[in-house]
Amino acid sequence: MGFNKEKRIVLRHYGLVNPTSTEDYVNKGGYDALKKAKAMQPMDVVEEVKKSNIRGRGGAGFPTGLKWSFTAKITDADQKYVVCNADEGEPGTYKDRLVMEGVPHQLIEGMAIAGHAIGATKGYIYCRGEYPNSQKALRQAIADAKAKGILGDFDLEVRSGAFAYVCGEETALIESIEGHRGEPRYKPPYPGVAGLWGKPTIVNNVETYANIPAIIENGADWFAGIGAGNYPGTKVFTLSGDVVNKTFVEVPTDVTLREIIFDFGGGIVDGKRFKAVQVGGNSGGIIPEELLDTPIDFDAMSNIGMTLGTGAVFVMDETRDMVDVVKCMMKFFEHESCGKCTPCREGTFRLFKGMCKIANGEANANDLATMETLARVMNKTALCGLGQAAPTPFQTTVRYFAADYQKRL
Ligand SMILES: Cc1cc2nc3c(=O)[nH]c(=O)nc-3n(C[C@H](O)[C@H](O)[C@H](O)COP(=O)(O)O)c2cc1C
């Protein structure tokens, strides 16, 4: 079957327009959607996005139109903000970089449409510190679009990320833009009501904004009819690990994991057998072969107790031992925890130490049971998604790859 199910909305201009040429983007129909949106009433733009049923592509899957409507409704704010989450910190994920470096104007256009819809004249793109090329591409594109008068009164700025995974969490990101240490805030209030400098702020992912021009251009019904009904559109996936084609692919959201790995990905390297796949980055669940026929839409993944996350697809062959894999992942979270809340600060440290003990053959069944209790406490009590989701690789492998643990106890 190969790549014949591929469908490009986010990456429709990728590789076909010169990212450094505004003219080229305009000649291919770029910024037509912004013109169309500006001729519409702001609330009608919000309604169109709502009707399209697009949900956030940054991990949490929140309905985008609904998020915009909360902020659009606020009439007594002297300033509102449009923020783009371009921190892209999940290991194995580079979908947002493709947009920023390949089609920067499409992101800018999506954000300018959002500015018109919610009544914001200022926007920020918080771009991963490790992405200097993305920052450069965006700064050039913004300067050129401004100089050509395309953005009107919408002002847009790029802010460099702080080299910290937690800064991708939307309230930590806002703290970081404000110049503070990147630590999450207590919610509520949500950013839509009180975000950047206390003003109403929408925060969306790069891929979410990059879908907006096509939705305005082709209409909500067109978008709502693609892929899975409750999570329509396409999703960009980045494949890594023991898969033949270490590449990216954009597909409708009703394609299955098996199709992504074996058709688009070309299967497992060196003719080995498939063992597991982690979807969504380090905080995603590790999935066994029997669940591979799950469609990759947000709800289908949560129905099997997994997450779609950012769309990273990390494939592991039969030689991978889940204890070693999870130990590495727990080291990552122990390092990235910001330390603001106790469940995450202590929990990530203790899960990592626990995994080291298991890997060294020094743990027993009681130790494993204690780690499982700790993991559940973290799921329920950590302040933000980092601590809540950090135990996921551990929990899903204990459930689906118990033999790897039993061998070491
Ligand atoms: C620890 C952590 C890291 C995150 N990193 C990112 C990220 O790099 N990019 C992103 O868009 N969302 C990230 N998120 C999700 C954001 O908090 C937020 O849900 C998202 O930016 C909303 O945009 P969307 O509705 O368009 O998906 C992260 C969340 C957590 C808890």
The ligand as a Gaussian input file, in Angstrom:
#p B3LYP/6-31G(d) Opt

LIG

0 1
 C        5.396000      18.751000      29.992000
 C        4.574000      19.207000      28.831000
 C        5.185000      19.544000      27.627000
 C        4.450000      19.996000      26.541000
 N        5.095000      20.300000      25.386000
 C        4.380000      20.771000      24.342000
 C        5.055000      21.160000      23.139000
 O        6.277000      21.064000      23.021000
 N        4.286000      21.638000      22.115000
 C        2.915000      21.771000      22.219000
 O        2.264000      22.258000      21.310000
 N        2.258000      21.401000      23.343000
 C        2.964000      20.922000      24.401000
 N        2.305000      20.596000      25.557000
 C        0.827000      20.786000      25.601000
 C        0.467000      22.250000      25.953000
 O        0.407000      22.387000      27.368000
 C       -0.885000      22.660000      25.368000
 O       -1.822000      21.685000      25.630000
 C       -0.841000      22.907000      23.868000
 O        0.140000      23.845000      23.531000
 C       -2.183000      23.448000      23.402000
 O       -2.200000      23.603000      21.992000
 P       -3.190000      22.746000      21.070000
 O       -4.554000      22.849000      21.699000
 O       -3.122000      23.395000      19.742000
 O       -2.682000      21.354000      21.072000
 C        3.032000      20.112000      26.653000
 C        2.399000      19.759000      27.853000
 C        3.154000      19.300000      28.928000
 C        2.442000      18.937000      30.194000

